[in-house]
Every structure is written in C-alpha cells, then in structure tokens.
Amino acid sequence: MSKLTRVLIVDDDVVFRTFLRGCMSEMAHVEVLDIARDGREALEKIKALKPDLVTLDMEMPFLTGIEVLQCLQEEAPEVRVLVISNESETSAERTVQALESGAYDFILKSSCMERSPREVLQKALKEKIPLARSIGTVTKGRAVKNKTISMTQKKSGHRCVSTDIIAIGSSTGGPVALHNVLSMLPASFPVPIVVTQHMPKLFLISLVERLEKDTALTCKLAEDGMVLQAGCVYVAPGDIHMEIERVGTQLRAHLVDGERVNHCKPAVDITFHSLVELAPRIRTLAVVLTGMGNDGAAGAKALADRKSHVIVQDKASSVVWGMPGETVKLGAASEVVALNDIAASIMKRCGVLGL
C-alpha cells in the first residue's frame, strides 16, 4: 500500500480552502491534517503536525507565503511546498520567487474555477502531489548580480566556437535550474541562448525579469522577428510556440500560434524541431532540464540524429526526471550531467572558460 501524503492546507480564502480540502478528501493516499488561515498559524501548525506537504497561498495576512517559505527553508526544509497562486502580476512575481526559494511547483486558482472546477483541480493535484514523495530537497538557484563577469577563449585571440545557438527546455523545477545554469555563464558568452519553460505568460514575464537581474546575461522575452544576439537569453512567451529561423546570416525568433504539443504551449519540441531544419549548417547545443512529461525528448532525438550535441540533467539533481529521463530513453543524450556541472559543459562545447 502506498504511503499517505500528509497535507496542511494554508489559505486565507475560506471558499477556496474548503473546496481544496473537499477535492483532496476524495483522493487516495492523501490525508488532510488541518487548515491554516494565515502565515503565522501555518508555521505553528507545521511545527506541531509535521506534514509532508503544504499547499501555500502567496497572499495572506500576518506572514506572506514567501515569508512562510523562507522560514521553512531554515526550520523545516524537509517539508515540500506546493504554491497556490492567483494569475496576477503580483502573484506571478511572488510565485516565481517561491519556486526559486524552494517550492517545487504551483497550481493556479483561476484554472480551477473555470469549467469542471473539481475535475480540473483534482487532475492537477494528482499530477503534482505524488512529486512531493519522490523529490529530494529543492535547492535555491544561484544568483550572480555582477554584470561584468568576463571569460577567456581556449585560444587567445581566436574564436573557438563549435556551437551557433544554445536551446534549453525545462518545466517543473525549471526556474531554479535555469538560474543555476545561466548565472554561471559570462556576459560575453559567444552565442545566443533560447529557453522554452512551461509556465503561463505572466509568470514567464516575472521569470525573465529575475533572470535579467540575477545573471550576467541580457535576458528578454522573445518577440516575433527578434534577431538573436550573442550573450542574450530569449525566453519563449506564454501561450505561443517559439521557432528559430534563419534569415540571411541572422537567426531570428518566430512566434507561432497553434495547438498544444505534448500538452504544452510553448512546447520545447517545437523549438527543437525548428532547429533540426537548420542543421547541420546551424549547430545547435540542446539542453534538457528538469521537467514533468516528455516534451523535448523527440526534438532532442531529432537533433542528435543530425549530429547536434545534447546535454541532459541527471536524475539526482532533477526535481522531476520526466523530460530528461525520456530524452535518455530515446538515446538522444550526448551527456547526462548534474545540474551544477551543466554550465561548465556548455562553456566547454562553446570553447570558452569562465574566470
């Protein structure tokens, strides 16, 4: 028999927390221990009840969700946190901050209040609650605030780059992983980087702002027709796919509406397959980071078949070894690397050494 996941619900909205408790009460292997109405009460009950999982509202009286999470990181890092977020600019910013501070995933309240709300919420909970039992401690991302990080090339005075573009795909656990990898790359990185992260649009805007602030690279939300430049990171906007196209000697972002692929929009596979079409003339280094599902695996395999190098995050350092694991299963991985070593592998493939 599977072990019960013992849950504390923390939310100041009586209607939603009652609804959430009702949904969880119908789920096998989930035990709702209690509810907390604000951040201060949450910390008291976490200390007394020692839950496996806390569902955490971001906007509460006395202590915000972020403040509760920061206390947990110091006092009870073994407790897993699933953020319950509104879809607003303020909530998006706080949720991204929470993901970087140790929460492993989030659920949107708004998506649970549309059609078939009980079915929608229970589906999300059934996907995300089991992760609380399987993941290790979620570590914080690394922040580098000095925008003047320099680099050297392997051959002084000569550009030694075997890559024209870096393409990164990520999902659950991605914000922390992206911060870790990108914060270790220098401002003068010699090629552009494109990122497809599974998140809603407002959350991606917040993620880009935090990457711009906390890394040495220039980070932007991609726009249609935007020319891709070295030392810049271009993140696919929410609710639209991003392809990469070649116009003359330039690489450009091309945003494409359409159906979800692998239940995702933006989808990593869309970006990867667009780069397959440019190979071998355009040399892609693909990176598959932590994430649920299999998005990016087929695209990575297609790139590998065109002689592209594919770096995959290893299981031990992934929050969820879904996307990277499926990439390995398809035989697409050129390297399977711990998160802390991915930036070094990228720089090696690009012929540069960090100082």
Sequence and secondary structure as in RCSB ss.txt:
>XXXX:A:sequence
MSKLTRVLIVDDDVVFRTFLRGCMSEMAHVEVLDIARDGREALEKIKALKPDLVTLDMEMPFLTGIEVLQCLQEE
APEVRVLVISNESETSAERTVQALESGAYDFILKSSCMERSPREVLQKALKEKIPLARSIGTVTKGRAVKNKTIS
MTQKKSGHRCVSTDIIAIGSSTGGPVALHNVLSMLPASFPVPIVVTQHMPKLFLISLVERLEKDTALTCKLAEDG
MVLQAGCVYVAPGDIHMEIERVGTQLRAHLVDGERVNHCKPAVDITFHSLVELAPRIRTLAVVLTGMGNDGAAGA
KALADRKSHVIVQDKASSVVWGMPGETVKLGAASEVVALNDIAASIMKRCGVLGL
>XXXX:A:secstr
    EEEEEE S HHHHHHHHHHHHTSTTEEEEEEESSHHHHHHHHHHH  SEEEEESS SSS HHHHHHHHHHH
 TTSEEEEEE SSHHHHHHHHHHHHTT  EEEEHHHHTSSSHHHHHHHHHHHHHHHHHH            TT  
EEESBTTB   S SEEEEEE TTHHHHHHHHHHTS TT SS EEEEE   HHHHHHHHHHHHHHSSSEEEE  TT
 B  TTEEEE  TTSEEEEEEETTEEEEEEE    BTTBSS HHHHHHHHHTTTTTS EEEEE SBSS TTHHHH
HHHHHTT EEEEE TTT S BSHHHHHHHTT  SEEE HHHHHHHHHHHTTEEE 
